[in-house]
Amino acid sequence: MRGLSADERATLIRDAFSVSGGFLALEVDASWHPGSDEPSESCVVLADLDSLDASAGLDAAGAKAIRDLLEIGHVRGQSLPAPVEVGSVRFRVAPADEFGPAIAYVVTEGTETLLDATVPVPHDDLLPVLVAVHGERGLPGLIELDRLAARFGLATAVAHLGRERAAVA
């Protein structure tokens, strides 16, 4: 990135595979395909760059603009909401640790993970729903939602809870 202007770097960041917490994952030249003639998932290389790497060589204003842009998280253009804390429960959204555009929703209380689900992008932001489930059903509701999400996916599990809520009302 050192040879690029602040504007060119900003374009790369906006078009990046993902940006989260000051880190950037760019898809690098995938024209090299080891062991096969056809492109596949194994051919894509992601280069992780932190805010220091991404802003190196820029003047103070350009470096600040790039660092600020790296704090606006997204995966393939879908925005990542900021973490939410309700008492000791922390709701976090981040790029998933898998190939392909997906977002991980993780809910923890201290060191215990209550919910960990991955959803492909694009999709509606599910963070407000998770916070609402916690408000209505507490920790057991989040654990139940995690169990359902493991079987059916988080979006389907959330829809199931919505239907269940409507039936009770």
Beta strands, then each sheet from edge to edge (+ up, - down):
strand 1: 18-20
strand 2: 23-27
strand 3: 46-49
strand 4: 74-75
strand 5: 78-79
strand 6: 84-86
strand 7: 89-95
strand 8: 102-109
strand 9: 112-120
sheet 1: 3+ 2- 1+ 4- 5+
sheet 2: 6+ 7- 8+ 9-
end
